[in-house]
Each structure stands twice: as structure tokens, then as C-alpha cells.
Amino acid sequence: LPSFFLSSLLFLMSEHSFTNATCM
């Protein structure tokens, strides 16, 4: 897998978890 794909996926995962933490 390309590195940019991994970095973007990691960014999306971190952003999603941050949103969940804010909601809770």
C-alpha cells in the first residue's frame, strides 16, 4: 500500500475517534 493511503487512513481514524470522544 502507498504511504499516502496509510497516512490518510490514520488521519481519518484519529479524526473519527476524536469526534466520538467529543460527543461522549
C-alpha positions in Angstrom: 0.0 0.0 0.0 1.2 3.6 -0.8 2.3 5.6 2.2 -0.1 8.4 1.5 -3.0 5.9 1.7 -1.8 4.7 5.1 -1.3 8.3 6.4 -4.8 9.4 5.2 -6.4 6.3 6.7 -4.6 7.0 10.0 -5.8 10.6 9.9 -9.4 9.6 9.3 -9.3 7.1 12.1 -7.8 9.7 14.5 -10.4 12.3 13.4 -13.2 9.8 13.9 -12.1 8.8 17.4 -11.7 12.5 18.3 -15.2 13.2 17.2 -16.5 10.2 19.2 -14.6 11.5 22.3 -16.1 14.9 21.8 -19.7 13.5 21.5 -19.2 11.5 24.7 
